Amino acid sequence: MMRIKRNNDGVYEVVKHIEKHNHPLTRTEWSHLHRSERSITDEKAKAIEEMLSSGLKPTQSFRYMAYNVGGEENVGHTLKDHMNFVNRLKMNNIEGGDAASVIDMIQDQDEEEDGFFFKDTFIYLNI
């Protein structure tokens, strides 16, 4: 518990502070959800990448991991963490490469086919 008051100068100051809590801060069955308890280790990252490359969808790979360790609370990260990791993997793979590939493909098709038409306007930003 902490008691704070504003003094005559308008500055807040701590008047009373008790470090011991009279209640648990969180339920023990929720401790696996704390950010400090969640992580995707290198070993898990490799396993996730392998499952994705073998055709499993991100949710399926998470469920598979949960099944192997006896439940979602034992995986070490949440489904949202898992999905964010997969999204970062996809973003790292894209990094402008896909857009450039599409542009090259369209330009090649324009050169090969007489009836093909496209208009390109690109704005390049130096960020």
Buried (B, 14 or more C-beta within 10 A) or exposed (E): EEEEEEEEEEEEEEEEEEEEEEEEEEEEEEEBBEEEEBEBEEEBEEBBBEBBEEEBEBEEBBBEBBEEEEEBBEBBBBBEBBEBBBEEBEEEEEEEEEEEEEEEEEEEEEEEEEEEEEEEEEEEEEE
